[in-house]
């Protein structure tokens, strides 16, 4: 067999090698008796922080300097979402 064929055959084994590690759990939060994935809460918090940042930028008259807005605001939401995740859910 060629080495590239062996690599392709072994890739699925390497890709799932960490799935059986003990000590890891799905990050979920008990909210009103129901478990919600933590990433949903982080995305909602990221969206809220992005809206607050947008209002602050409009108030400071800096929103016009951020172009293209279709790229800036999703990137800002991603940064806020990941920051909330790191601040509250890192293990």
Backbone as CSV, one residue per row, in Angstrom:
resi,resn,N_x,N_y,N_z,CA_x,CA_y,CA_z,C_x,C_y,C_z
1,UNK,0.837,-1.182,0.000,0.000,0.000,0.000,0.884,1.249,0.000
2,UNK,0.384,2.254,-0.627,1.103,3.519,-0.651,0.957,4.220,0.691
3,UNK,1.912,5.084,0.989,1.869,5.793,2.271,0.674,6.741,2.352
4,UNK,0.256,7.305,1.228,-0.913,8.199,1.257,-2.183,7.416,1.557
5,UNK,-2.275,6.186,1.091,-3.436,5.345,1.372,-3.474,4.992,2.853
6,UNK,-2.319,4.727,3.422,-2.253,4.412,4.850,-2.655,5.626,5.671
7,UNK,-2.219,6.807,5.275,-2.588,8.031,5.992,-4.095,8.260,5.949
8,UNK,-4.691,8.044,4.789,-6.134,8.231,4.652,-6.876,7.202,5.495
9,UNK,-6.348,5.976,5.555,-7.004,4.933,6.335,-6.876,5.181,7.836
10,UNK,-5.785,5.774,8.291,-5.576,6.008,9.714,-6.165,7.325,10.213
11,UNK,-6.521,8.223,9.321,-7.042,9.525,9.744,-8.289,9.411,10.619
12,UNK,-9.296,8.583,10.262,-10.479,8.496,11.145,-10.123,8.014,12.548
13,UNK,-9.148,7.143,12.673,-8.749,6.675,14.001,-8.127,7.801,14.816
14,UNK,-7.321,8.632,14.182,-6.709,9.749,14.881,-7.724,10.841,15.197
15,UNK,-8.706,11.007,14.334,-9.695,12.069,14.521,-10.592,11.807,15.729
16,UNK,-10.861,10.545,16.040,-11.747,10.226,17.162,-10.977,9.714,18.371
17,UNK,-9.675,9.855,18.376,-8.857,9.331,19.468,-9.175,9.998,20.803
18,UNK,-9.560,11.241,20.814,-9.833,11.936,22.070,-11.259,11.839,22.541
19,UNK,-12.119,11.135,21.821,-13.533,11.099,22.175,-13.808,10.313,23.452
20,UNK,-12.975,9.365,23.790,-13.236,8.535,24.948,-12.528,8.990,26.205
21,UNK,-11.961,10.183,26.223,-11.218,10.653,27.386,-12.166,10.925,28.538
22,UNK,-11.814,10.411,29.707,-12.656,10.638,30.877,-12.333,11.992,31.490
23,UNK,-13.257,12.497,32.280,-13.028,13.780,32.926,-13.578,14.954,32.135
24,UNK,-14.011,14.747,30.931,-14.583,15.820,30.123,-16.087,15.635,30.065
25,UNK,-16.794,16.708,30.110,-18.248,16.657,30.050,-18.747,17.765,29.140
26,UNK,-19.970,17.613,28.755,-20.573,18.630,27.920,-20.906,19.830,28.798
27,UNK,-20.466,21.032,28.420,-20.766,22.204,29.248,-22.228,22.600,29.113
28,UNK,-22.991,22.342,30.148,-24.409,22.677,30.147,-24.727,23.402,31.445
29,UNK,-25.726,24.237,31.389,-26.113,25.053,32.531,-27.556,24.732,32.885
30,UNK,-27.822,24.518,34.161,-29.182,24.286,34.620,-29.886,25.639,34.721
31,UNK,-30.823,25.862,33.824,-31.538,27.132,33.771,-33.027,26.840,33.834
32,UNK,-33.654,27.186,34.948,-35.082,26.946,35.176,-35.438,25.474,35.017
33,UNK,-34.577,24.590,35.516,-34.852,23.163,35.492,-34.540,22.479,34.182
34,UNK,-34.021,23.195,33.224,-33.702,22.629,31.917,-32.238,22.921,31.608
35,UNK,-31.570,21.947,30.999,-30.149,22.127,30.711,-29.968,22.758,29.329
36,UNK,-29.281,23.878,29.287,-28.987,24.571,28.045,-27.498,24.448,27.756
37,UNK,-27.154,24.245,26.497,-25.721,24.235,26.167,-25.114,25.610,26.441
38,UNK,-23.914,25.609,26.967,-23.259,26.868,27.341,-22.993,27.746,26.130
39,UNK,-22.772,27.128,24.958,-22.467,27.949,23.778,-23.646,28.816,23.377
40,UNK,-24.880,28.355,23.657,-26.051,29.190,23.330,-26.062,30.451,24.184
41,UNK,-25.763,30.284,25.453,-25.749,31.430,26.359,-24.620,32.381,25.979
42,UNK,-23.481,31.826,25.583,-22.356,32.670,25.162,-22.702,33.449,23.897
43,UNK,-23.428,32.822,22.966,-23.800,33.534,21.734,-24.785,34.661,22.020
44,UNK,-25.736,34.415,22.904,-26.690,35.469,23.256,-25.962,36.620,23.954
45,UNK,-25.035,36.284,24.852,-24.246,37.330,25.523,-23.373,38.076,24.515
46,UNK,-22.788,37.357,23.556,-21.974,37.995,22.522,-22.799,38.940,21.659
47,UNK,-24.014,38.519,21.339,-24.896,39.390,20.558,-25.257,40.641,21.343
48,UNK,-25.582,40.475,22.622,-25.912,41.631,23.456,-24.753,42.604,23.591
49,UNK,-23.555,42.059,23.804,-22.380,42.923,23.916,-22.065,43.623,22.594
50,UNK,-22.315,42.935,21.475,-22.102,43.563,20.169,-23.080,44.712,19.947
51,UNK,-24.323,44.526,20.341,-25.304,45.609,20.199,-24.945,46.798,21.085
52,UNK,-24.463,46.515,22.291,-24.031,47.602,23.177,-22.824,48.326,22.576
53,UNK,-21.879,47.547,22.030,-20.703,48.156,21.402,-21.105,49.005,20.196
54,UNK,-22.084,48.523,19.425,-22.543,49.291,18.258,-23.169,50.614,18.689
55,UNK,-24.010,50.548,19.730,-24.614,51.785,20.224,-23.547,52.742,20.761
56,UNK,-22.544,52.207,21.422,-21.449,53.037,21.914,-20.666,53.657,20.761
57,UNK,-20.425,52.883,19.712,-19.718,53.422,18.542,-20.531,54.492,17.825
58,UNK,-21.843,54.297,17.761,-22.708,55.317,17.154,-22.689,56.581,18.005
59,UNK,-22.755,56.429,19.329,-22.741,57.573,20.232,-21.421,58.337,20.135
60,UNK,-20.322,57.622,19.938,-19.014,58.273,19.799,-18.734,58.740,18.369
61,UNK,-19.685,58.495,17.480,-19.584,58.860,16.064,-18.396,58.180,15.378
62,UNK,-18.146,56.915,15.753,-17.082,56.129,15.138,-17.611,54.999,14.270
63,UNK,-18.921,54.804,14.243,-19.497,53.698,13.482,-19.251,53.862,11.988
64,UNK,-19.173,55.080,11.510,-18.932,55.314,10.083,-17.526,54.949,9.647
65,UNK,-16.612,54.872,10.601,-15.217,54.534,10.277,-15.006,53.041,10.102
66,UNK,-15.940,52.246,10.577,-15.793,50.793,10.512,-16.421,50.270,9.227
67,UNK,-15.638,50.007,8.255,-16.106,49.496,6.967,-15.323,48.273,6.592
68,UNK,-15.882,47.295,6.018,-17.296,47.022,5.781,-17.975,46.496,7.044
69,UNK,-19.111,47.043,7.346,-19.832,46.706,8.570,-20.294,45.251,8.577
70,UNK,-20.529,44.677,7.393,-20.976,43.286,7.309,-19.891,42.312,7.753
71,UNK,-18.670,42.766,7.823,-17.572,41.922,8.314,-17.207,42.313,9.739
72,UNK,-17.239,43.593,10.054,-16.797,44.081,11.363,-17.697,43.571,12.481
73,UNK,-19.005,43.680,12.342,-19.898,43.314,13.429,-19.965,41.806,13.680
74,UNK,-19.993,40.941,12.657,-19.896,39.502,12.967,-18.572,39.130,13.634
75,UNK,-17.484,39.772,13.243,-16.197,39.515,13.894,-16.224,39.998,15.336
76,UNK,-16.844,41.134,15.570,-16.966,41.655,16.928,-17.815,40.714,17.787
77,UNK,-18.878,40.181,17.213,-19.720,39.221,17.946,-18.931,37.954,18.259
78,UNK,-18.107,37.507,17.325,-17.293,36.319,17.566,-16.308,36.560,18.703
79,UNK,-15.681,37.707,18.706,-14.724,38.039,19.769,-15.433,38.088,21.124
80,UNK,-16.586,38.731,21.188,-17.313,38.808,22.454,-17.793,37.430,22.902
81,UNK,-18.282,36.612,21.964,-18.751,35.266,22.300,-17.621,34.427,22.874
82,UNK,-16.464,34.451,22.234,-15.331,33.668,22.719,-14.797,34.216,24.035
83,UNK,-14.866,35.518,24.217,-14.420,36.112,25.485,-15.322,35.681,26.637
84,UNK,-16.633,35.651,26.399,-17.564,35.187,27.434,-17.311,33.718,27.737
85,UNK,-17.067,32.922,26.692,-16.784,31.501,26.890,-15.528,31.331,27.758
86,UNK,-14.478,32.076,27.435,-13.246,31.950,28.207,-13.404,32.460,29.632
87,UNK,-14.182,33.495,29.811,-14.340,34.083,31.139,-15.150,33.195,32.074
88,UNK,-16.144,32.486,31.551,-17.056,31.765,32.428,-17.027,30.245,32.311
89,UNK,-16.542,29.699,31.181,-16.673,28.265,30.978,-15.381,27.529,30.699
90,UNK,-14.246,28.164,30.870,-12.991,27.450,30.631,-12.781,26.439,31.750
91,UNK,-12.171,25.328,31.406,-11.951,24.274,32.412,-10.505,24.246,32.795
